Amino acid sequence: MTAAASTTDHLVHGMGLALEAPVWPAITSHEAAEVLARYPGAAPVEALRWHSPRPFSAVTLIETAGDTLLLKRHDRRVRTIAGLVEEHAFITHLARAGLSVPEVLRTVEGASAVALGDWTYELHMRAAGDDLYRDQQSWTPFRSHEHAHAAGVALARLHRASEGFDAPARTVQPLVASFHILSAADPMAATEAYVEARPALAAFLAGRRWRSRLSALFAAFGEGLAPLVAAQRPLWTHNDWHPSNLLWTASGVVETVFDFGLADRTCAAYDLAIAIERTAFAWLELGEGRDDAIADPMAALSLIAGYETITPLGDEGREAILRLLPLVHIEFALSEIDYFAGIVGDAAAASLAWDGYLLGHAEWFMSAAGRDFLASLRNGGSAR
């Protein structure tokens, strides 16, 4: 039997490549036992076997006398009970449609989330599959183009399973990949409204030339985007499709999809653009002297090819993905800034989210390498 995971030397992913001390402390055995007491049939905690290195919440694997459970804890300013219920309703719909997702456990009262003090908690059964990428950063490319292809197949299956889930878009809350800006006929007006609704984000941007910088991006990539997006069917989507949110079989097939924290009502093309942006670039190496070599167009094409084994995209769908791709990270980056500036109080991380992630990612597509990447996807692998 493996040793219990330590809470004292626990480190998490930072905004760069280095591990850092966590903002949110690791879950303790006493804390886990207090939460599990709310759930009927949950056996006593024997050990905490692993603490997740992801930075925006605290997650641990709990070994009990009966099952292995996954407990996730949020600051209540990040996820309220109502915010978690939105996610859990989507997960439940996907499970009923036959998609393999973690089982959300419920309390004696039938609630899918628990509030204790300053925290909210959700409890899941450990899902099927190998967590091959569990210690990797979110912006980690797939190990192989075969994994990218398999992930494309799984994403198409998720979109099929999502059909019929007609809940409205999520309420305003941090760290959600919403779809208010790039779906708007006037993205700058939508951005103004987005910022106005988030006082911490507005205060952070007040000393920056953010309107001119974003206007330049929308001018470079946004022309004709609104009608393309308007033609896409609204759909609840995952919006955080990277390898470490997938569990795998030994043969390299995606067995389970998890972590629906960024899920919202968007469209399939938006979700695919996010998936490419998350997995076809070594973004954490941007600015390290090899910017022309951070992209892997074949990874993106493999993901799209896998998707199209289930659902053909058509010319309009492919074009929507390509047109969304340079801008697709904007809305979540703004949400990250709101989180860092308002909840965490980390000005350096907020600045990195603005300068490095939002502007850096989008402006890379203006470079020769970025233009070649888009041309390669448009031409099926050839940049010319």
DRENDO-1510 file (C-alpha; in Angstrom, 1 decimal, always signed):
<recs>
REC; n; res; u; v; w
REC; 1; MET; +0.0; +0.0; +0.0 .
REC; 2; THR; +1.3; +3.4; -0.9 .
REC; 3; ALA; +2.0; +6.0; +1.8 .
REC; 4; ALA; -0.4; +8.7; +2.5 .
REC; 5; ALA; +0.2; +12.0; +0.7 .
REC; 6; SER; +1.8; +14.8; +2.8 .
REC; 7; THR; +0.0; +18.1; +3.2 .
REC; 8; THR; +3.1; +19.9; +4.5 .
REC; 9; ASP; +5.3; +19.8; +1.4 .
REC; 10; HIS; +2.5; +20.1; -1.2 .
REC; 11; LEU; +3.2; +22.3; -4.2 .
REC; 12; VAL; +1.0; +23.4; -7.1 .
REC; 13; HIS; +1.4; +24.6; -10.6 .
REC; 14; GLY; +2.2; +28.3; -10.9 .
REC; 15; MET; +1.5; +30.5; -13.9 .
REC; 16; GLY; +4.8; +29.5; -15.4 .
REC; 17; LEU; +6.8; +26.2; -15.3 .
REC; 18; ALA; +7.8; +26.3; -11.6 .
REC; 19; LEU; +5.8; +24.7; -8.8 .
REC; 20; GLU; +4.7; +27.0; -6.1 .
REC; 21; ALA; +3.2; +27.0; -2.6 .
REC; 22; PRO; -0.5; +26.7; -2.8 .
REC; 23; VAL; -2.9; +29.6; -2.4 .
REC; 24; TRP; -5.5; +27.1; -1.1 .
REC; 25; PRO; -4.1; +24.7; +1.6 .
REC; 26; ALA; -4.3; +21.0; +1.0 .
REC; 27; ILE; -7.3; +19.1; +2.4 .
REC; 28; THR; -6.5; +17.4; +5.7 .
REC; 29; SER; -7.8; +14.0; +6.8 .
REC; 30; HIS; -9.9; +15.6; +9.6 .
REC; 31; GLU; -11.5; +17.9; +7.0 .
REC; 32; ALA; -12.2; +15.1; +4.6 .
REC; 33; ALA; -13.8; +13.0; +7.4 .
REC; 34; GLU; -16.0; +16.0; +8.3 .
REC; 35; VAL; -17.3; +16.3; +4.7 .
REC; 36; LEU; -17.7; +12.6; +4.2 .
REC; 37; ALA; -19.9; +12.4; +7.3 .
REC; 38; ARG; -22.5; +14.3; +5.2 .
REC; 39; TYR; -22.7; +11.5; +2.7 .
REC; 40; PRO; -24.7; +8.3; +3.4 .
REC; 41; GLY; -22.8; +5.1; +3.0 .
REC; 42; ALA; -19.4; +6.7; +2.8 .
REC; 43; ALA; -16.9; +4.6; +4.7 .
REC; 44; PRO; -14.4; +6.2; +7.1 .
REC; 45; VAL; -11.3; +7.8; +5.7 .
REC; 46; GLU; -8.3; +5.5; +5.7 .
REC; 47; ALA; -5.8; +7.8; +4.0 .
REC; 48; LEU; -5.4; +10.7; +1.6 .
REC; 49; ARG; -3.4; +9.2; -1.3 .
REC; 50; TRP; -2.8; +12.2; -3.5 .
REC; 51; HIS; -3.2; +16.0; -3.6 .
REC; 52; SER; -3.7; +17.6; -7.0 .
REC; 53; PRO; -1.1; +20.2; -8.1 .
REC; 54; ARG; -3.8; +22.3; -9.8 .
REC; 55; PRO; -3.9; +25.8; -8.4 .
REC; 56; PHE; -7.5; +27.1; -8.4 .
REC; 57; SER; -8.9; +24.7; -5.8 .
REC; 58; ALA; -7.8; +21.8; -3.5 .
REC; 59; VAL; -8.4; +18.2; -4.6 .
REC; 60; THR; -7.4; +15.0; -2.9 .
REC; 61; LEU; -8.0; +11.2; -3.5 .
REC; 62; ILE; -9.4; +9.6; -0.4 .
REC; 63; GLU; -9.0; +5.9; +0.3 .
REC; 64; THR; -11.8; +4.5; +2.4 .
REC; 65; ALA; -12.6; +0.9; +3.5 .
REC; 66; GLY; -15.0; +0.7; +0.6 .
REC; 67; ASP; -14.2; +3.0; -2.4 .
REC; 68; THR; -11.7; +5.6; -3.6 .
REC; 69; LEU; -13.3; +9.0; -3.7 .
REC; 70; LEU; -12.2; +12.4; -5.0 .
REC; 71; LEU; -12.9; +15.4; -2.9 .
REC; 72; LYS; -12.7; +18.9; -4.3 .
REC; 73; ARG; -12.8; +22.1; -2.2 .
REC; 74; HIS; -13.4; +25.6; -3.5 .
REC; 75; ASP; -13.3; +29.0; -1.9 .
REC; 76; ARG; -16.9; +30.2; -1.7 .
REC; 77; ARG; -16.0; +33.3; -3.7 .
REC; 78; VAL; -14.9; +31.1; -6.6 .
REC; 79; ARG; -17.7; +28.5; -6.5 .
REC; 80; THR; -21.0; +28.8; -4.6 .
REC; 81; ILE; -23.3; +25.9; -4.1 .
REC; 82; ALA; -25.4; +27.3; -6.9 .
REC; 83; GLY; -22.4; +27.5; -9.2 .
REC; 84; LEU; -21.5; +23.8; -8.5 .
REC; 85; VAL; -25.1; +22.7; -9.1 .
REC; 86; GLU; -24.8; +24.2; -12.6 .
REC; 87; GLU; -21.8; +22.0; -13.3 .
REC; 88; HIS; -23.3; +18.9; -11.7 .
REC; 89; ALA; -26.6; +19.2; -13.7 .
REC; 90; PHE; -24.5; +19.1; -16.9 .
REC; 91; ILE; -22.4; +16.1; -15.7 .
REC; 92; THR; -25.6; +14.2; -14.8 .
REC; 93; HIS; -27.0; +14.9; -18.3 .
REC; 94; LEU; -23.9; +13.6; -19.9 .
REC; 95; ALA; -23.9; +10.4; -17.7 .
REC; 96; ARG; -27.5; +9.7; -18.7 .
REC; 97; ALA; -26.5; +10.1; -22.3 .
REC; 98; GLY; -23.9; +7.4; -21.9 .
REC; 99; LEU; -20.7; +9.4; -21.6 .
REC; 100; SER; -18.2; +8.2; -19.0 .
REC; 101; VAL; -17.9; +11.0; -16.4 .
REC; 102; PRO; -17.2; +10.9; -12.6 .
REC; 103; GLU; -20.2; +10.0; -10.5 .
REC; 104; VAL; -21.3; +13.0; -8.4 .
REC; 105; LEU; -22.2; +11.8; -4.9 .
REC; 106; ARG; -25.1; +13.3; -2.9 .
REC; 107; THR; -25.7; +14.0; +0.7 .
REC; 108; VAL; -28.5; +12.6; +2.9 .
REC; 109; GLU; -30.6; +15.6; +1.8 .
REC; 110; GLY; -29.8; +14.9; -1.9 .
REC; 111; ALA; -27.5; +17.9; -2.4 .
REC; 112; SER; -24.6; +17.5; -4.8 .
REC; 113; ALA; -22.4; +20.1; -2.9 .
REC; 114; VAL; -21.7; +21.0; +0.7 .
REC; 115; ALA; -20.8; +24.3; +2.3 .
REC; 116; LEU; -18.7; +24.4; +5.4 .
REC; 117; GLY; -17.3; +27.7; +6.7 .
REC; 118; ASP; -15.6; +29.6; +3.8 .
REC; 119; TRP; -15.5; +26.5; +1.6 .
REC; 120; THR; -17.7; +24.5; -0.7 .
REC; 121; TYR; -17.1; +20.9; -1.5 .
REC; 122; GLU; -18.0; +18.3; -4.1 .
REC; 123; LEU; -17.4; +14.6; -3.8 .
REC; 124; HIS; -17.0; +12.1; -6.7 .
REC; 125; MET; -16.4; +8.5; -7.1 .
REC; 126; ARG; -13.0; +7.8; -8.6 .
REC; 127; ALA; -13.6; +7.4; -12.3 .
REC; 128; ALA; -12.4; +4.7; -14.6 .
REC; 129; GLY; -9.2; +5.1; -16.6 .
REC; 130; ASP; -5.5; +6.0; -16.1 .
REC; 131; ASP; -4.6; +9.6; -15.1 .
REC; 132; LEU; -1.6; +9.7; -17.4 .
REC; 133; TYR; -1.2; +13.5; -17.4 .
REC; 134; ARG; -2.3; +14.2; -13.8 .
REC; 135; ASP; +0.9; +16.0; -12.8 .
REC; 136; GLN; +1.2; +18.0; -16.1 .
REC; 137; GLN; +0.5; +21.7; -16.6 .
REC; 138; SER; -2.8; +22.5; -18.2 .
REC; 139; TRP; -1.0; +23.8; -21.4 .
REC; 140; THR; +0.8; +20.5; -21.9 .
REC; 141; PRO; +0.6; +19.0; -25.5 .
REC; 142; PHE; -0.5; +15.5; -26.0 .
REC; 143; ARG; +2.2; +12.8; -25.8 .
REC; 144; SER; +1.4; +11.8; -29.3 .
REC; 145; HIS; -0.7; +12.6; -32.3 .
REC; 146; GLU; -2.6; +9.4; -31.6 .
REC; 147; HIS; -3.6; +10.8; -28.2 .
REC; 148; ALA; -4.7; +14.0; -29.9 .
REC; 149; HIS; -6.8; +12.0; -32.4 .
REC; 150; ALA; -8.4; +10.0; -29.5 .
REC; 151; ALA; -9.2; +13.2; -27.7 .
REC; 152; GLY; -10.9; +14.6; -30.8 .
REC; 153; VAL; -13.1; +11.5; -30.9 .
REC; 154; ALA; -14.0; +11.9; -27.2 .
REC; 155; LEU; -14.8; +15.6; -27.6 .
REC; 156; ALA; -17.2; +14.8; -30.5 .
REC; 157; ARG; -18.9; +12.2; -28.3 .
REC; 158; LEU; -19.2; +14.7; -25.5 .
REC; 159; HIS; -20.9; +17.2; -27.9 .
REC; 160; ARG; -23.3; +14.4; -29.0 .
REC; 161; ALA; -24.1; +13.6; -25.4 .
REC; 162; SER; -24.6; +17.3; -24.6 .
REC; 163; GLU; -27.5; +17.6; -27.1 .
REC; 164; GLY; -30.7; +18.3; -25.3 .
REC; 165; PHE; -29.2; +20.0; -22.3 .
REC; 166; ASP; -30.8; +23.4; -22.6 .
REC; 167; ALA; -29.8; +25.1; -19.3 .
REC; 168; PRO; -29.1; +28.8; -19.8 .
REC; 169; ALA; -25.6; +30.2; -19.7 .
REC; 170; ARG; -23.9; +30.2; -16.3 .
REC; 171; THR; -24.2; +33.1; -13.8 .
REC; 172; VAL; -21.4; +35.5; -13.5 .
REC; 173; GLN; -18.6; +33.9; -11.5 .
REC; 174; PRO; -14.8; +33.6; -11.6 .
REC; 175; LEU; -12.9; +31.0; -13.7 .
REC; 176; VAL; -15.6; +30.1; -16.3 .
REC; 177; ALA; -14.9; +30.1; -20.0 .
REC; 178; SER; -18.1; +32.0; -20.9 .
REC; 179; PHE; -19.1; +33.1; -24.4 .
REC; 180; HIS; -20.3; +36.6; -24.1 .
REC; 181; ILE; -17.5; +38.5; -26.0 .
REC; 182; LEU; -16.7; +36.5; -29.1 .
REC; 183; SER; -20.4; +35.7; -29.8 .
REC; 184; ALA; -21.3; +39.4; -29.9 .
REC; 185; ALA; -21.7; +41.5; -33.0 .
REC; 186; ASP; -19.8; +44.2; -31.2 .
REC; 187; PRO; -17.0; +42.5; -29.2 .
REC; 188; MET; -15.7; +45.7; -27.7 .
REC; 189; ALA; -19.1; +46.7; -26.4 .
REC; 190; ALA; -19.4; +43.1; -25.0 .
REC; 191; THR; -16.0; +43.5; -23.4 .
REC; 192; GLU; -17.0; +46.8; -21.8 .
REC; 193; ALA; -20.0; +45.1; -20.2 .
REC; 194; TYR; -17.9; +42.1; -19.1 .
REC; 195; VAL; -15.4; +44.4; -17.4 .
REC; 196; GLU; -18.1; +46.6; -15.8 .
REC; 197; ALA; -19.7; +43.5; -14.2 .
REC; 198; ARG; -16.4; +42.6; -12.5 .
REC; 199; PRO; -15.1; +45.5; -10.3 .
REC; 200; ALA; -11.7; +43.9; -9.5 .
REC; 201; LEU; -11.0; +43.3; -13.2 .
REC; 202; ALA; -12.1; +46.9; -14.0 .
REC; 203; ALA; -9.7; +48.2; -11.3 .
REC; 204; PHE; -6.8; +46.2; -12.7 .
REC; 205; LEU; -7.4; +47.3; -16.3 .
REC; 206; ALA; -7.9; +51.0; -15.3 .
REC; 207; GLY; -4.2; +51.8; -15.6 .
REC; 208; ARG; -3.7; +50.0; -18.9 .
REC; 209; ARG; -4.4; +50.7; -22.5 .
REC; 210; TRP; -6.7; +47.8; -22.6 .
REC; 211; ARG; -9.3; +49.2; -25.0 .
REC; 212; SER; -6.8; +49.9; -27.7 .
REC; 213; ARG; -5.0; +46.6; -27.3 .
REC; 214; LEU; -8.2; +44.6; -27.5 .
REC; 215; SER; -9.6; +46.7; -30.3 .
REC; 216; ALA; -6.4; +45.9; -32.3 .
REC; 217; LEU; -6.9; +42.2; -31.7 .
REC; 218; PHE; -10.6; +42.3; -32.8 .
REC; 219; ALA; -9.6; +44.4; -35.9 .
REC; 220; ALA; -7.0; +41.8; -36.8 .
REC; 221; PHE; -9.0; +38.7; -36.3 .
REC; 222; GLY; -12.7; +39.6; -35.7 .
REC; 223; GLU; -13.9; +40.7; -39.1 .
REC; 224; GLY; -16.7; +38.4; -40.3 .
REC; 225; LEU; -16.5; +36.4; -37.1 .
REC; 226; ALA; -19.9; +37.3; -35.7 .
REC; 227; PRO; -22.0; +35.8; -38.6 .
REC; 228; LEU; -19.9; +32.6; -38.5 .
REC; 229; VAL; -20.5; +32.3; -34.7 .
REC; 230; ALA; -24.2; +33.1; -35.1 .
REC; 231; ALA; -24.5; +30.2; -37.5 .
REC; 232; GLN; -23.2; +27.8; -34.9 .
REC; 233; ARG; -25.8; +25.9; -32.8 .
REC; 234; PRO; -25.6; +26.8; -29.1 .
REC; 235; LEU; -24.4; +23.9; -27.0 .
REC; 236; TRP; -23.1; +23.2; -23.5 .
REC; 237; THR; -19.4; +22.4; -23.8 .
REC; 238; HIS; -16.4; +21.5; -21.7 .
REC; 239; ASN; -14.2; +24.5; -22.4 .
REC; 240; ASP; -11.0; +23.1; -20.8 .
REC; 241; TRP; -10.1; +20.2; -23.1 .
REC; 242; HIS; -6.5; +19.3; -22.3 .
REC; 243; PRO; -4.9; +15.9; -21.6 .
REC; 244; SER; -5.0; +16.1; -17.8 .
REC; 245; ASN; -8.8; +16.4; -17.8 .
REC; 246; LEU; -9.0; +13.0; -19.5 .
REC; 247; LEU; -8.5; +9.5; -18.2 .
REC; 248; TRP; -7.1; +6.9; -20.6 .
REC; 249; THR; -7.2; +3.2; -21.4 .
REC; 250; ALA; -4.0; +1.2; -21.9 .
REC; 251; SER; -4.6; +1.3; -25.6 .
REC; 252; GLY; -4.7; +5.1; -25.8 .
REC; 253; VAL; -8.4; +5.7; -25.9 .
REC; 254; VAL; -10.1; +8.3; -23.7 .
REC; 255; GLU; -12.1; +6.5; -21.1 .
REC; 256; THR; -13.5; +9.3; -18.8 .
REC; 257; VAL; -13.8; +13.0; -19.1 .
REC; 258; PHE; -13.7; +15.1; -15.9 .
REC; 259; ASP; -13.3; +18.7; -14.5 .
REC; 260; PHE; -16.3; +20.6; -15.8 .
REC; 261; GLY; -15.4; +23.8; -13.9 .
REC; 262; LEU; -15.2; +25.9; -17.0 .
REC; 263; ALA; -18.2; +24.4; -18.8 .
REC; 264; ASP; -20.8; +26.7; -20.1 .
REC; 265; ARG; -23.2; +27.3; -23.0 .
REC; 266; THR; -21.1; +28.1; -26.0 .
REC; 267; CYS; -20.9; +26.1; -29.3 .
REC; 268; ALA; -18.9; +23.2; -30.7 .
REC; 269; ALA; -16.5; +25.4; -32.7 .
REC; 270; TYR; -15.6; +27.4; -29.6 .
REC; 271; ASP; -14.9; +24.2; -27.6 .
REC; 272; LEU; -12.7; +22.8; -30.4 .
REC; 273; ALA; -10.8; +26.1; -30.7 .
REC; 274; ILE; -10.2; +26.0; -27.0 .
REC; 275; ALA; -9.0; +22.4; -27.3 .
REC; 276; ILE; -6.5; +23.3; -30.0 .
REC; 277; GLU; -5.3; +26.4; -28.1 .
REC; 278; ARG; -4.8; +24.2; -24.9 .
REC; 279; THR; -2.9; +21.3; -26.6 .
REC; 280; ALA; -1.2; +22.3; -29.9 .
REC; 281; PHE; +1.1; +24.9; -28.4 .
REC; 282; ALA; +3.9; +24.9; -25.8 .
REC; 283; TRP; +2.7; +28.2; -24.5 .
REC; 284; LEU; +4.7; +28.0; -21.3 .
REC; 285; GLU; +7.8; +28.3; -23.5 .
REC; 286; LEU; +6.6; +31.5; -25.2 .
REC; 287; GLY; +9.2; +34.2; -24.8 .
REC; 288; GLU; +12.0; +31.7; -24.1 .
REC; 289; GLY; +13.7; +32.1; -27.5 .
REC; 290; ARG; +11.9; +29.6; -29.6 .
REC; 291; ASP; +8.6; +31.3; -30.3 .
REC; 292; ASP; +8.6; +30.1; -33.9 .
REC; 293; ALA; +8.7; +26.4; -32.8 .
REC; 294; ILE; +6.1; +26.3; -30.0 .
REC; 295; ALA; +3.2; +25.2; -32.3 .
REC; 296; ASP; +2.3; +21.7; -33.6 .
REC; 297; PRO; -0.2; +21.9; -36.4 .
REC; 298; MET; -0.3; +18.2; -36.8 .
REC; 299; ALA; -1.6; +17.9; -33.2 .
REC; 300; ALA; -4.4; +20.3; -34.1 .
REC; 301; LEU; -5.2; +18.4; -37.3 .
REC; 302; SER; -5.2; +15.1; -35.5 .
REC; 303; LEU; -7.6; +16.4; -33.0 .
REC; 304; ILE; -9.9; +17.7; -35.7 .
REC; 305; ALA; -9.6; +14.4; -37.7 .
REC; 306; GLY; -10.6; +12.4; -34.6 .
REC; 307; TYR; -13.6; +14.7; -34.1 .
REC; 308; GLU; -14.7; +14.3; -37.6 .
REC; 309; THR; -14.8; +10.5; -37.3 .
REC; 310; ILE; -18.0; +11.1; -35.2 .
REC; 311; THR; -19.2; +14.5; -36.4 .
REC; 312; PRO; -18.2; +16.2; -39.7 .
REC; 313; LEU; -17.6; +19.9; -39.3 .
REC; 314; GLY; -18.1; +21.1; -42.8 .
REC; 315; ASP; -16.4; +24.1; -44.3 .
REC; 316; GLU; -18.3; +26.6; -42.2 .
REC; 317; GLY; -17.5; +24.8; -38.9 .
REC; 318; ARG; -13.8; +24.5; -39.8 .
REC; 319; GLU; -13.6; +28.2; -40.7 .
REC; 320; ALA; -15.4; +29.1; -37.4 .
REC; 321; ILE; -12.7; +27.2; -35.5 .
REC; 322; LEU; -9.9; +28.9; -37.3 .
REC; 323; ARG; -11.4; +32.4; -36.9 .
REC; 324; LEU; -12.0; +31.8; -33.2 .
REC; 325; LEU; -8.6; +30.3; -32.4 .
REC; 326; PRO; -6.5; +33.5; -32.1 .
REC; 327; LEU; -9.1; +35.1; -29.8 .
REC; 328; VAL; -10.5; +32.1; -28.0 .
REC; 329; HIS; -8.5; +32.6; -24.8 .
REC; 330; ILE; -9.5; +36.2; -24.2 .
REC; 331; GLU; -12.6; +35.6; -22.1 .
REC; 332; PHE; -11.1; +33.1; -19.8 .
REC; 333; ALA; -7.9; +35.2; -19.4 .
REC; 334; LEU; -10.1; +38.1; -18.3 .
REC; 335; SER; -11.8; +35.8; -15.8 .
REC; 336; GLU; -8.3; +34.7; -14.5 .
REC; 337; ILE; -7.4; +38.4; -14.0 .
REC; 338; ASP; -10.6; +38.9; -12.1 .
REC; 339; TYR; -9.7; +35.9; -9.9 .
REC; 340; PHE; -6.1; +37.0; -9.3 .
REC; 341; ALA; -6.8; +40.7; -8.8 .
REC; 342; GLY; -9.9; +40.3; -6.7 .
REC; 343; ILE; -10.0; +37.0; -4.8 .
REC; 344; VAL; -6.3; +36.1; -4.5 .
REC; 345; GLY; -4.8; +39.6; -4.5 .
REC; 346; ASP; -1.9; +38.5; -6.6 .
REC; 347; ALA; -1.0; +41.5; -8.9 .
REC; 348; ALA; +1.9; +39.6; -10.5 .
REC; 349; ALA; -0.2; +36.7; -11.6 .
REC; 350; ALA; -2.9; +39.1; -12.8 .
REC; 351; SER; -0.3; +40.9; -14.9 .
REC; 352; LEU; +1.0; +37.7; -16.4 .
REC; 353; ALA; -2.5; +36.6; -17.3 .
REC; 354; TRP; -3.0; +40.0; -19.1 .
REC; 355; ASP; +0.5; +40.4; -20.7 .
REC; 356; GLY; +1.6; +36.9; -21.2 .
REC; 357; TYR; -1.6; +34.9; -21.6 .
REC; 358; LEU; -4.2; +37.1; -23.1 .
REC; 359; LEU; -2.1; +39.5; -25.2 .
REC; 360; GLY; +0.8; +37.1; -25.7 .
REC; 361; HIS; -1.2; +34.2; -27.0 .
REC; 362; ALA; -3.4; +36.3; -29.3 .
REC; 363; GLU; -0.6; +38.4; -30.7 .
REC; 364; TRP; +1.5; +35.3; -31.4 .
REC; 365; PHE; -1.0; +34.6; -34.2 .
REC; 366; MET; +0.1; +37.9; -35.8 .
REC; 367; SER; +3.6; +36.6; -36.2 .
REC; 368; ALA; +4.9; +34.7; -39.3 .
REC; 369; ALA; +4.8; +31.5; -37.3 .
REC; 370; GLY; +1.2; +32.2; -36.2 .
REC; 371; ARG; +0.1; +33.0; -39.7 .
REC; 372; ASP; +1.8; +29.8; -41.0 .
REC; 373; PHE; +0.0; +27.8; -38.3 .
REC; 374; LEU; -3.4; +29.0; -39.3 .
REC; 375; ALA; -2.6; +28.5; -43.0 .
REC; 376; SER; -1.5; +25.0; -42.3 .
REC; 377; LEU; -4.8; +24.1; -40.6 .
REC; 378; ARG; -6.7; +25.8; -43.4 .
REC; 379; ASN; -4.8; +23.8; -46.0 .
REC; 380; GLY; -4.9; +20.4; -44.1 .
REC; 381; GLY; -1.2; +20.4; -43.1 .
REC; 382; SER; +0.5; +22.5; -45.7 .
REC; 383; ALA; +1.3; +26.1; -44.8 .
REC; 384; ARG; +1.3; +27.2; -48.4 .
</recs>
